[in-house]
Amino acid sequence: MAADVDFTRQIEGYGLTTIQIHYYLPDHPSLLQMFAFQQYDLAPRFPRLERFLDHWRREIEAALHSIRVAHNRLIGPQEYRAVNGIITLN
């Protein structure tokens, strides 16, 4: 049985990243809008976020106003340990 992809990423050092992007649409420049999402990414460079922002700049007609990033490593290598054995409780 394969391990969950998100769990594997956490073991590799990825942490849960929450991103808020504030932007303006060309048709409504006085209306500030927000797009928020979560993904697993590597701090401090955030390569997945960088790829997303590159896509945004190329493909989406919206001017970025600000980006807020919150990052938390849920499981670090020091917290993971393999268990050798099975304990059965009746």
C-alpha positions as CSV (number, residue, x, y, z in Angstrom):
1,M,0.0,0.0,0.0
2,A,1.4,3.4,-1.0
3,A,1.7,6.3,1.4
4,D,-0.5,9.3,1.0
5,V,1.2,11.9,-1.3
6,D,0.6,14.7,1.2
7,F,2.1,12.7,4.1
8,T,5.1,11.8,2.0
9,R,5.6,15.5,1.2
10,Q,5.5,16.3,4.9
11,I,8.2,13.8,5.6
12,E,10.3,15.4,2.9
13,G,10.1,18.8,4.6
14,Y,7.0,20.3,2.9
15,G,4.7,22.2,5.2
16,L,1.1,23.3,4.8
17,T,1.1,26.8,3.3
18,T,-2.0,29.1,3.3
19,I,-1.9,31.8,0.6
20,Q,-4.1,34.9,0.3
21,I,-3.8,36.8,-2.9
22,H,-5.4,40.2,-3.1
23,Y,-5.9,41.5,-6.7
24,Y,-7.8,44.0,-8.9
25,L,-9.6,43.0,-12.1
26,P,-9.2,45.4,-15.1
27,D,-12.9,46.0,-15.4
28,H,-13.2,46.9,-11.7
29,P,-10.0,48.6,-10.5
30,S,-11.6,50.1,-7.4
31,L,-12.7,46.6,-6.1
32,L,-10.1,44.7,-4.2
33,Q,-10.7,40.9,-4.4
34,M,-9.2,38.0,-2.6
35,F,-8.3,34.4,-3.6
36,A,-7.2,32.0,-0.9
37,F,-6.0,28.4,-1.0
38,Q,-3.8,25.9,0.7
39,Q,-1.0,23.6,-0.6
40,Y,2.1,21.9,0.6
41,D,5.2,23.8,-0.2
42,L,8.9,24.2,0.9
43,A,9.8,27.3,2.9
44,P,11.5,29.7,2.5
45,R,11.6,29.6,-1.3
46,F,8.1,28.3,-1.9
47,P,8.7,26.8,-5.4
48,R,5.1,25.7,-5.9
49,L,3.8,29.2,-5.0
50,E,6.4,30.7,-7.4
51,R,5.1,28.5,-10.2
52,F,1.5,29.4,-9.5
53,L,2.4,33.2,-9.5
54,D,4.3,32.8,-12.8
55,H,1.2,31.2,-14.2
56,W,-1.0,34.0,-12.8
57,R,1.2,36.7,-14.3
58,R,1.2,35.1,-17.7
59,E,-2.4,33.8,-18.0
60,I,-4.7,35.9,-15.7
61,E,-5.7,39.5,-16.4
62,A,-5.6,40.7,-12.9
63,A,-3.2,43.0,-11.2
64,L,-1.7,41.6,-8.0
65,H,-2.0,43.9,-5.0
66,S,-0.5,41.8,-2.2
67,I,0.2,38.2,-1.2
68,R,0.1,36.9,2.3
69,V,1.7,33.5,3.2
70,A,1.4,31.5,6.3
71,H,3.4,28.3,6.6
72,N,3.6,25.5,9.2
73,R,5.5,22.3,9.0
74,L,3.0,19.8,10.4
75,I,5.4,16.8,10.6
76,G,9.2,17.2,10.6
77,P,11.8,14.5,10.2
78,Q,12.6,14.7,13.9
79,E,8.9,13.8,14.7
80,Y,8.8,10.7,12.5
81,R,10.1,7.4,13.8
82,A,9.6,3.9,12.4
83,V,8.1,1.4,14.8
84,N,9.3,-2.1,14.7
85,G,6.7,-4.5,16.1
86,I,3.0,-4.9,16.7
87,I,1.3,-4.7,20.0
88,T,-2.2,-6.3,20.3
89,L,-4.6,-5.2,23.0
90,N,-7.6,-7.3,24.0
